[in-house]
Structures are given as C-alpha cells and as structure tokens.
Amino acid sequence: MAKKAKAHVIWQAGVDAFAARRRKVEQMRRDGPARAGPQLVEPGDPLADEHLRHALLSATLPLRQELQALRDEVTALRAQVAELSKRGG
C-alpha cells in the first residue's frame, strides 16, 4: 500500500467515524434534549474507534516490500564491508 493509499485509509476512517458521530447526534436530536446531556460524555462508538485504530496502525507499519528492500540494502552493505575488510581498508 503506497503512502497515498495509506493516507486515504486514514482519511476514510475519519470520515466513517464522523458519519457515525453524526448519526448519533441526529438520533439524540430525535430523542429530545432530555437524553442529550448524559450521552455527550459517553466514550466513542467502539466500532468507529476500532476502524480508526486499525487505519492508523496500518499506516505506520512498514510494508513487506519496504522491509525486503531494507534487508537487501543491509546485505549489499555487508558485502561491501567484507570486501573492504579483505583489502585491508
């Protein structure tokens, strides 16, 4: 997943969380002001929070291809160090 796609996943999770909150506010408006007070201090919707957590986690984890590229670079650097060690430099 490219950085642009990761950013899109985070953005989409935020949009989904916003939509869930908006539905909750609309429901509170329909139920009337008597129920609005206590519900405002309740924790967020667990499903929306889970989606956001997953999106943030996937955006910060390195991709499999990125890890392989790092491994390849380390292998090449080790080969260069070994070659320089043989030359005495």
Biopython code that builds the backbone (N, CA, C, O; Angstrom):
import numpy as np
from Bio.PDB.StructureBuilder import StructureBuilder

atoms = [
    (1, "MET", "N", (0.858, -1.170, 0.000)),
    (1, "MET", "CA", (0.000, 0.000, 0.000)),
    (1, "MET", "C", (0.906, 1.235, 0.000)),
    (1, "MET", "O", (1.734, 1.404, 0.895)),
    (2, "ALA", "N", (0.748, 2.067, -0.977)),
    (2, "ALA", "CA", (1.563, 3.276, -1.090)),
    (2, "ALA", "C", (1.137, 4.299, -0.041)),
    (2, "ALA", "O", (0.092, 4.161, 0.595)),
    (3, "LYS", "N", (1.965, 5.325, 0.124)),
    (3, "LYS", "CA", (1.667, 6.353, 1.124)),
    (3, "LYS", "C", (0.338, 7.032, 0.834)),
    (3, "LYS", "O", (-0.417, 7.357, 1.750)),
    (4, "LYS", "N", (0.057, 7.243, -0.450)),
    (4, "LYS", "CA", (-1.205, 7.886, -0.813)),
    (4, "LYS", "C", (-2.380, 7.006, -0.391)),
    (4, "LYS", "O", (-3.389, 7.501, 0.111)),
    (5, "ALA", "N", (-2.240, 5.708, -0.597)),
    (5, "ALA", "CA", (-3.305, 4.784, -0.201)),
    (5, "ALA", "C", (-3.440, 4.735, 1.316)),
    (5, "ALA", "O", (-4.553, 4.654, 1.837)),
    (6, "LYS", "N", (-2.317, 4.784, 2.029)),
    (6, "LYS", "CA", (-2.366, 4.795, 3.491)),
    (6, "LYS", "C", (-3.086, 6.041, 3.990)),
    (6, "LYS", "O", (-3.910, 5.981, 4.903)),
    (7, "ALA", "N", (-2.756, 7.169, 3.371)),
    (7, "ALA", "CA", (-3.415, 8.417, 3.760)),
    (7, "ALA", "C", (-4.910, 8.336, 3.490)),
    (7, "ALA", "O", (-5.720, 8.847, 4.264)),
    (8, "HIS", "N", (-5.269, 7.689, 2.384)),
    (8, "HIS", "CA", (-6.691, 7.543, 2.054)),
    (8, "HIS", "C", (-7.395, 6.675, 3.095)),
    (8, "HIS", "O", (-8.528, 6.966, 3.479)),
    (9, "VAL", "N", (-6.735, 5.615, 3.553)),
    (9, "VAL", "CA", (-7.325, 4.735, 4.565)),
    (9, "VAL", "C", (-7.570, 5.516, 5.855)),
    (9, "VAL", "O", (-8.618, 5.369, 6.484)),
    (10, "ILE", "N", (-6.605, 6.343, 6.245)),
    (10, "ILE", "CA", (-6.773, 7.155, 7.453)),
    (10, "ILE", "C", (-7.910, 8.145, 7.262)),
    (10, "ILE", "O", (-8.754, 8.318, 8.141)),
    (11, "TRP", "N", (-7.922, 8.795, 6.100)),
    (11, "TRP", "CA", (-8.986, 9.758, 5.803)),
    (11, "TRP", "C", (-10.347, 9.071, 5.840)),
    (11, "TRP", "O", (-11.294, 9.598, 6.422)),
    (12, "GLN", "N", (-10.446, 7.887, 5.216)),
    (12, "GLN", "CA", (-11.722, 7.164, 5.179)),
    (12, "GLN", "C", (-12.160, 6.768, 6.585)),
    (12, "GLN", "O", (-13.348, 6.835, 6.901)),
    (13, "ALA", "N", (-11.231, 6.360, 7.422)),
    (13, "ALA", "CA", (-11.578, 6.013, 8.805)),
    (13, "ALA", "C", (-12.122, 7.234, 9.534)),
    (13, "ALA", "O", (-13.073, 7.130, 10.309)),
    (14, "GLY", "N", (-11.519, 8.383, 9.286)),
    (14, "GLY", "CA", (-12.020, 9.613, 9.893)),
    (14, "GLY", "C", (-13.409, 9.969, 9.403)),
    (14, "GLY", "O", (-14.264, 10.391, 10.181)),
    (15, "VAL", "N", (-13.630, 9.797, 8.097)),
    (15, "VAL", "CA", (-14.957, 10.071, 7.525)),
    (15, "VAL", "C", (-15.984, 9.121, 8.123)),
    (15, "VAL", "O", (-17.089, 9.536, 8.473)),
    (16, "ASP", "N", (-15.622, 7.846, 8.241)),
    (16, "ASP", "CA", (-16.541, 6.865, 8.829)),
    (16, "ASP", "C", (-16.854, 7.213, 10.282)),
    (16, "ASP", "O", (-18.003, 7.121, 10.712)),
    (17, "ALA", "N", (-15.838, 7.610, 11.031)),
    (17, "ALA", "CA", (-16.057, 7.989, 12.431)),
    (17, "ALA", "C", (-16.947, 9.227, 12.512)),
    (17, "ALA", "O", (-17.835, 9.306, 13.361)),
    (18, "PHE", "N", (-16.704, 10.196, 11.620)),
    (18, "PHE", "CA", (-17.527, 11.397, 11.594)),
    (18, "PHE", "C", (-18.975, 11.046, 11.271)),
    (18, "PHE", "O", (-19.898, 11.570, 11.894)),
    (19, "ALA", "N", (-19.173, 10.160, 10.295)),
    (19, "ALA", "CA", (-20.535, 9.764, 9.921)),
    (19, "ALA", "C", (-21.233, 9.065, 11.085)),
    (19, "ALA", "O", (-22.419, 9.289, 11.325)),
    (20, "ALA", "N", (-20.499, 8.219, 11.805)),
    (20, "ALA", "CA", (-21.088, 7.528, 12.957)),
    (20, "ALA", "C", (-21.488, 8.536, 14.034)),
    (20, "ALA", "O", (-22.562, 8.424, 14.626)),
    (21, "ARG", "N", (-20.627, 9.514, 14.285)),
    (21, "ARG", "CA", (-20.953, 10.545, 15.284)),
    (21, "ARG", "C", (-22.148, 11.379, 14.825)),
    (21, "ARG", "O", (-23.007, 11.752, 15.625)),
    (22, "ARG", "N", (-22.186, 11.661, 13.534)),
    (22, "ARG", "CA", (-23.304, 12.457, 13.014)),
    (22, "ARG", "C", (-24.626, 11.710, 13.188)),
    (22, "ARG", "O", (-25.637, 12.300, 13.568)),
    (23, "ARG", "N", (-24.606, 10.393, 12.904)),
    (23, "ARG", "CA", (-25.823, 9.586, 13.106)),
    (23, "ARG", "C", (-26.239, 9.612, 14.576)),
    (23, "ARG", "O", (-27.427, 9.690, 14.888)),
    (24, "LYS", "N", (-25.263, 9.547, 15.469)),
    (24, "LYS", "CA", (-25.562, 9.566, 16.900)),
    (24, "LYS", "C", (-26.181, 10.902, 17.310)),
    (24, "LYS", "O", (-27.133, 10.934, 18.090)),
    (25, "VAL", "N", (-25.643, 11.998, 16.787)),
    (25, "VAL", "CA", (-26.194, 13.324, 17.097)),
    (25, "VAL", "C", (-27.612, 13.443, 16.560)),
    (25, "VAL", "O", (-28.495, 13.965, 17.241)),
    (26, "GLU", "N", (-27.833, 12.961, 15.342)),
    (26, "GLU", "CA", (-29.181, 13.015, 14.767)),
    (26, "GLU", "C", (-30.160, 12.206, 15.619)),
    (26, "GLU", "O", (-31.294, 12.631, 15.839)),
    (27, "GLN", "N", (-29.724, 11.053, 16.091)),
    (27, "GLN", "CA", (-30.575, 10.229, 16.953)),
    (27, "GLN", "C", (-30.875, 10.964, 18.252)),
    (27, "GLN", "O", (-32.002, 10.923, 18.745)),
    (28, "MET", "N", (-29.874, 11.633, 18.805)),
    (28, "MET", "CA", (-30.073, 12.385, 20.044)),
    (28, "MET", "C", (-31.049, 13.540, 19.819)),
    (28, "MET", "O", (-31.857, 13.854, 20.693)),
    (29, "ARG", "N", (-30.971, 14.163, 18.656)),
    (29, "ARG", "CA", (-31.912, 15.249, 18.347)),
    (29, "ARG", "C", (-33.337, 14.720, 18.259)),
    (29, "ARG", "O", (-34.277, 15.365, 18.723)),
    (30, "ARG", "N", (-33.490, 13.542, 17.660)),
    (30, "ARG", "CA", (-34.826, 12.946, 17.548)),
    (30, "ARG", "C", (-35.361, 12.533, 18.916)),
    (30, "ARG", "O", (-36.559, 12.649, 19.174)),
    (31, "ASP", "N", (-34.482, 12.051, 19.794)),
    (31, "ASP", "CA", (-34.907, 11.596, 21.118)),
    (31, "ASP", "C", (-35.270, 12.750, 22.040)),
    (31, "ASP", "O", (-35.998, 12.562, 23.015)),
    (32, "GLY", "N", (-34.779, 13.916, 21.747)),
    (32, "GLY", "CA", (-35.109, 15.082, 22.566)),
    (32, "GLY", "C", (-33.974, 15.495, 23.464)),
    (32, "GLY", "O", (-33.028, 14.735, 23.667)),
    (33, "PRO", "N", (-34.059, 16.701, 24.009)),
    (33, "PRO", "CA", (-32.965, 17.245, 24.818)),
    (33, "PRO", "C", (-32.768, 16.543, 26.157)),
    (33, "PRO", "O", (-31.687, 16.656, 26.736)),
    (34, "ALA", "N", (-33.752, 15.832, 26.671)),
    (34, "ALA", "CA", (-33.608, 15.184, 27.980)),
    (34, "ALA", "C", (-32.505, 14.130, 27.960)),
    (34, "ALA", "O", (-31.825, 13.939, 28.969)),
    (35, "ARG", "N", (-32.314, 13.447, 26.840)),
    (35, "ARG", "CA", (-31.297, 12.396, 26.765)),
    (35, "ARG", "C", (-29.952, 12.909, 26.269)),
    (35, "ARG", "O", (-28.957, 12.188, 26.349)),
    (36, "ALA", "N", (-29.897, 14.125, 25.763)),
    (36, "ALA", "CA", (-28.674, 14.617, 25.125)),
    (36, "ALA", "C", (-27.518, 14.782, 26.107)),
    (36, "ALA", "O", (-26.383, 14.450, 25.766)),
    (37, "GLY", "N", (-27.768, 15.279, 27.301)),
    (37, "GLY", "CA", (-26.691, 15.549, 28.249)),
    (37, "GLY", "C", (-25.815, 14.356, 28.577)),
    (37, "GLY", "O", (-24.615, 14.398, 28.306)),
    (38, "PRO", "N", (-26.356, 13.306, 29.143)),
    (38, "PRO", "CA", (-25.516, 12.181, 29.548)),
    (38, "PRO", "C", (-24.802, 11.496, 28.387)),
    (38, "PRO", "O", (-23.691, 10.998, 28.569)),
    (39, "GLN", "N", (-25.400, 11.456, 27.208)),
    (39, "GLN", "CA", (-24.779, 10.753, 26.089)),
    (39, "GLN", "C", (-23.569, 11.492, 25.536)),
    (39, "GLN", "O", (-22.726, 10.875, 24.886)),
    (40, "LEU", "N", (-23.458, 12.788, 25.773)),
    (40, "LEU", "CA", (-22.323, 13.531, 25.250)),
    (40, "LEU", "C", (-21.020, 13.146, 25.929)),
    (40, "LEU", "O", (-19.952, 13.338, 25.347)),
    (41, "VAL", "N", (-21.073, 12.612, 27.139)),
    (41, "VAL", "CA", (-19.856, 12.257, 27.854)),
    (41, "VAL", "C", (-19.524, 10.773, 27.746)),
    (41, "VAL", "O", (-18.521, 10.330, 28.305)),
    (42, "GLU", "N", (-20.330, 10.009, 27.050)),
    (42, "GLU", "CA", (-20.041, 8.590, 26.864)),
    (42, "GLU", "C", (-18.844, 8.424, 25.937)),
    (42, "GLU", "O", (-18.594, 9.279, 25.087)),
    (43, "PRO", "N", (-18.102, 7.325, 26.096)),
    (43, "PRO", "CA", (-16.989, 7.083, 25.178)),
    (43, "PRO", "C", (-17.512, 6.878, 23.757)),
    (43, "PRO", "O", (-18.693, 6.610, 23.542)),
    (44, "GLY", "N", (-16.606, 7.011, 22.805)),
    (44, "GLY", "CA", (-16.968, 6.901, 21.392)),
    (44, "GLY", "C", (-17.481, 5.528, 21.015)),
    (44, "GLY", "O", (-17.384, 4.569, 21.780)),
    (45, "ASP", "N", (-18.019, 5.463, 19.836)),
    (45, "ASP", "CA", (-18.519, 4.212, 19.287)),
    (45, "ASP", "C", (-17.347, 3.240, 19.135)),
    (45, "ASP", "O", (-16.383, 3.564, 18.441)),
    (46, "PRO", "N", (-17.396, 2.069, 19.755)),
    (46, "PRO", "CA", (-16.259, 1.140, 19.693)),
    (46, "PRO", "C", (-15.911, 0.724, 18.262)),
    (46, "PRO", "O", (-14.737, 0.545, 17.941)),
    (47, "LEU", "N", (-16.903, 0.570, 17.417)),
    (47, "LEU", "CA", (-16.633, 0.163, 16.043)),
    (47, "LEU", "C", (-15.871, 1.257, 15.298)),
    (47, "LEU", "O", (-14.902, 0.972, 14.595)),
    (48, "ALA", "N", (-16.302, 2.495, 15.450)),
    (48, "ALA", "CA", (-15.608, 3.609, 14.796)),
    (48, "ALA", "C", (-14.196, 3.753, 15.352)),
    (48, "ALA", "O", (-13.254, 3.995, 14.597)),
    (49, "ASP", "N", (-14.045, 3.608, 16.658)),
    (49, "ASP", "CA", (-12.720, 3.704, 17.267)),
    (49, "ASP", "C", (-11.807, 2.590, 16.761)),
    (49, "ASP", "O", (-10.620, 2.818, 16.531)),
    (50, "GLU", "N", (-12.352, 1.396, 16.587)),
    (50, "GLU", "CA", (-11.564, 0.270, 16.091)),
    (50, "GLU", "C", (-11.124, 0.513, 14.649)),
    (50, "GLU", "O", (-9.986, 0.215, 14.289)),
    (51, "HIS", "N", (-12.013, 1.048, 13.831)),
    (51, "HIS", "CA", (-11.652, 1.356, 12.442)),
    (51, "HIS", "C", (-10.522, 2.390, 12.397)),
    (51, "HIS", "O", (-9.579, 2.250, 11.619)),
    (52, "LEU", "N", (-10.620, 3.397, 13.211)),
    (52, "LEU", "CA", (-9.591, 4.432, 13.244)),
    (52, "LEU", "C", (-8.271, 3.860, 13.748)),
    (52, "LEU", "O", (-7.215, 4.169, 13.195)),
    (53, "ARG", "N", (-8.314, 3.030, 14.789)),
    (53, "ARG", "CA", (-7.099, 2.408, 15.320)),
    (53, "ARG", "C", (-6.428, 1.550, 14.253)),
    (53, "ARG", "O", (-5.211, 1.603, 14.077)),
    (54, "HIS", "N", (-7.232, 0.756, 13.541)),
    (54, "HIS", "CA", (-6.689, -0.116, 12.500)),
    (54, "HIS", "C", (-6.054, 0.705, 11.376)),
    (54, "HIS", "O", (-4.980, 0.360, 10.883)),
    (55, "ALA", "N", (-6.711, 1.779, 10.977)),
    (55, "ALA", "CA", (-6.177, 2.620, 9.901)),
    (55, "ALA", "C", (-4.854, 3.258, 10.308)),
    (55, "ALA", "O", (-3.912, 3.291, 9.517)),
    (56, "LEU", "N", (-4.780, 3.763, 11.527)),
    (56, "LEU", "CA", (-3.541, 4.379, 11.993)),
    (56, "LEU", "C", (-2.429, 3.353, 12.115)),
    (56, "LEU", "O", (-1.280, 3.633, 11.773)),
    (57, "LEU", "N", (-2.764, 2.169, 12.600)),
    (57, "LEU", "CA", (-1.767, 1.120, 12.742)),
    (57, "LEU", "C", (-1.232, 0.698, 11.384)),
    (57, "LEU", "O", (-0.022, 0.559, 11.210)),
    (58, "SER", "N", (-2.129, 0.493, 10.414)),
    (58, "SER", "CA", (-1.677, 0.059, 9.092)),
    (58, "SER", "C", (-0.876, 1.148, 8.394)),
    (58, "SER", "O", (-0.019, 0.847, 7.563)),
    (59, "ALA", "N", (-1.140, 2.395, 8.717)),
    (59, "ALA", "CA", (-0.399, 3.490, 8.091)),
    (59, "ALA", "C", (1.007, 3.625, 8.659)),
    (59, "ALA", "O", (1.896, 4.139, 7.980)),
    (60, "THR", "N", (1.222, 3.179, 9.876)),
    (60, "THR", "CA", (2.532, 3.345, 10.496)),
    (60, "THR", "C", (3.405, 2.106, 10.382)),
    (60, "THR", "O", (4.618, 2.202, 10.572)),
    (61, "LEU", "N", (2.837, 0.959, 10.081)),
    (61, "LEU", "CA", (3.632, -0.252, 9.941)),
    (61, "LEU", "C", (4.349, -0.255, 8.595)),
    (61, "LEU", "O", (3.767, 0.143, 7.585)),
    (62, "PRO", "N", (5.604, -0.700, 8.568)),
    (62, "PRO", "CA", (6.292, -0.764, 7.274)),
    (62, "PRO", "C", (5.690, -1.868, 6.408)),
    (62, "PRO", "O", (5.221, -2.892, 6.906)),
    (63, "LEU", "N", (5.717, -1.635, 5.126)),
    (63, "LEU", "CA", (5.208, -2.625, 4.193)),
    (63, "LEU", "C", (6.204, -3.767, 4.052)),
    (63, "LEU", "O", (7.393, -3.607, 4.327)),
    (64, "ARG", "N", (5.709, -4.909, 3.625)),
    (64, "ARG", "CA", (6.561, -6.075, 3.417)),
    (64, "ARG", "C", (7.664, -5.746, 2.400)),
    (64, "ARG", "O", (8.814, -6.153, 2.568)),
    (65, "GLN", "N", (7.299, -5.003, 1.343)),
    (65, "GLN", "CA", (8.276, -4.629, 0.319)),
    (65, "GLN", "C", (9.336, -3.692, 0.897)),
    (65, "GLN", "O", (10.510, -3.781, 0.535)),
    (66, "GLU", "N", (8.924, -2.796, 1.792)),
    (66, "GLU", "CA", (9.879, -1.885, 2.421)),
    (66, "GLU", "C", (10.872, -2.655, 3.286)),
    (66, "GLU", "O", (12.065, -2.353, 3.289)),
    (67, "LEU", "N", (10.376, -3.646, 4.016)),
    (67, "LEU", "CA", (11.264, -4.465, 4.844)),
    (67, "LEU", "C", (12.237, -5.251, 3.979)),
    (67, "LEU", "O", (13.418, -5.356, 4.311)),
    (68, "GLN", "N", (11.752, -5.804, 2.874)),
    (68, "GLN", "CA", (12.624, -6.568, 1.985)),
    (68, "GLN", "C", (13.681, -5.660, 1.368)),
    (68, "GLN", "O", (14.835, -6.066, 1.227)),
    (69, "ALA", "N", (13.309, -4.448, 1.003)),
    (69, "ALA", "CA", (14.279, -3.502, 0.442)),
    (69, "ALA", "C", (15.362, -3.181, 1.469)),
    (69, "ALA", "O", (16.539, -3.080, 1.120)),
    (70, "LEU", "N", (14.972, -3.020, 2.726)),
    (70, "LEU", "CA", (15.965, -2.768, 3.780)),
    (70, "LEU", "C", (16.888, -3.967, 3.975)),
    (70, "LEU", "O", (18.095, -3.806, 4.159)),
    (71, "ARG", "N", (16.317, -5.161, 3.933)),
    (71, "ARG", "CA", (17.143, -6.371, 4.068)),
    (71, "ARG", "C", (18.152, -6.459, 2.926)),
    (71, "ARG", "O", (19.322, -6.775, 3.144)),
    (72, "ASP", "N", (17.689, -6.177, 1.707)),
    (72, "ASP", "CA", (18.579, -6.224, 0.548)),
    (72, "ASP", "C", (19.701, -5.201, 0.680)),
    (72, "ASP", "O", (20.849, -5.486, 0.342)),
    (73, "GLU", "N", (19.370, -4.015, 1.167)),
    (73, "GLU", "CA", (20.370, -2.966, 1.340)),
    (73, "GLU", "C", (21.397, -3.366, 2.394)),
    (73, "GLU", "O", (22.594, -3.139, 2.214)),
    (74, "VAL", "N", (20.937, -3.958, 3.484)),
    (74, "VAL", "CA", (21.860, -4.407, 4.535)),
    (74, "VAL", "C", (22.774, -5.503, 3.997)),
    (74, "VAL", "O", (23.968, -5.512, 4.296)),
    (75, "THR", "N", (22.231, -6.419, 3.214)),
    (75, "THR", "CA", (23.038, -7.490, 2.626)),
    (75, "THR", "C", (24.116, -6.907, 1.716)),
    (75, "THR", "O", (25.269, -7.336, 1.759)),
    (76, "ALA", "N", (23.740, -5.931, 0.894)),
    (76, "ALA", "CA", (24.709, -5.296, -0.002)),
    (76, "ALA", "C", (25.781, -4.556, 0.792)),
    (76, "ALA", "O", (26.960, -4.608, 0.441)),
    (77, "LEU", "N", (25.383, -3.876, 1.847)),
    (77, "LEU", "CA", (26.356, -3.162, 2.676)),
    (77, "LEU", "C", (27.306, -4.130, 3.378)),
    (77, "LEU", "O", (28.499, -3.853, 3.501)),
    (78, "ARG", "N", (26.786, -5.245, 3.829)),
    (78, "ARG", "CA", (27.651, -6.250, 4.472)),
    (78, "ARG", "C", (28.669, -6.800, 3.479)),
    (78, "ARG", "O", (29.825, -7.038, 3.830)),
    (79, "ALA", "N", (28.234, -6.999, 2.241)),
    (79, "ALA", "CA", (29.155, -7.481, 1.210)),
    (79, "ALA", "C", (30.250, -6.448, 0.954)),
    (79, "ALA", "O", (31.413, -6.811, 0.778)),
    (80, "GLN", "N", (29.891, -5.175, 0.932)),
    (80, "GLN", "CA", (30.887, -4.119, 0.733)),
    (80, "GLN", "C", (31.869, -4.070, 1.900)),
    (80, "GLN", "O", (33.071, -3.907, 1.691)),
    (81, "VAL", "N", (31.372, -4.209, 3.110)),
    (81, "VAL", "CA", (32.243, -4.203, 4.293)),
    (81, "VAL", "C", (33.193, -5.392, 4.243)),
    (81, "VAL", "O", (34.377, -5.252, 4.548)),
    (82, "ALA", "N", (32.691, -6.548, 3.865)),
    (82, "ALA", "CA", (33.536, -7.738, 3.772)),
    (82, "ALA", "C", (34.618, -7.541, 2.716)),
    (82, "ALA", "O", (35.770, -7.916, 2.933)),
    (83, "GLU", "N", (34.262, -6.962, 1.586)),
    (83, "GLU", "CA", (35.233, -6.711, 0.519)),
    (83, "GLU", "C", (36.306, -5.719, 0.979)),
    (83, "GLU", "O", (37.493, -5.916, 0.721)),
    (84, "LEU", "N", (35.882, -4.664, 1.653)),
    (84, "LEU", "CA", (36.846, -3.687, 2.157)),
    (84, "LEU", "C", (37.744, -4.294, 3.235)),
    (84, "LEU", "O", (38.923, -3.952, 3.326)),
    (85, "SER", "N", (37.196, -5.181, 4.039)),
    (85, "SER", "CA", (37.994, -5.837, 5.081)),
    (85, "SER", "C", (39.066, -6.720, 4.462)),
    (85, "SER", "O", (40.178, -6.806, 4.983)),
    (86, "LYS", "N", (38.737, -7.381, 3.348)),
    (86, "LYS", "CA", (39.712, -8.237, 2.663)),
    (86, "LYS", "C", (40.859, -7.402, 2.095)),
    (86, "LYS", "O", (42.008, -7.843, 2.070)),
    (87, "ARG", "N", (40.535, -6.201, 1.645)),
    (87, "ARG", "CA", (41.551, -5.319, 1.063)),
    (87, "ARG", "C", (42.400, -4.645, 2.141)),
    (87, "ARG", "O", (43.465, -4.096, 1.859)),
    (88, "GLY", "N", (41.909, -4.698, 3.376)),
    (88, "GLY", "CA", (42.647, -4.072, 4.467)),
    (88, "GLY", "C", (42.300, -2.607, 4.645)),
    (88, "GLY", "O", (43.044, -1.872, 5.295)),
    (89, "GLY", "N", (41.198, -2.173, 4.086)),
    (89, "GLY", "CA", (40.845, -0.760, 4.172)),
    (89, "GLY", "C", (39.610, -0.603, 4.906)),
    (89, "GLY", "O", (39.139, 0.519, 5.089)),
]
sb = StructureBuilder()
sb.init_structure("model")
sb.init_model(0)
sb.init_chain("A")
sb.init_seg("    ")
for serial, (resi, resn, name, xyz) in enumerate(atoms, 1):
    if name == "N":
        sb.init_residue(resn, " ", resi, " ")
    sb.init_atom(name, np.array(xyz, "f"), 0.0, 1.0, " ", f" {name:<3s}", serial, name[0])
structure = sb.get_structure()
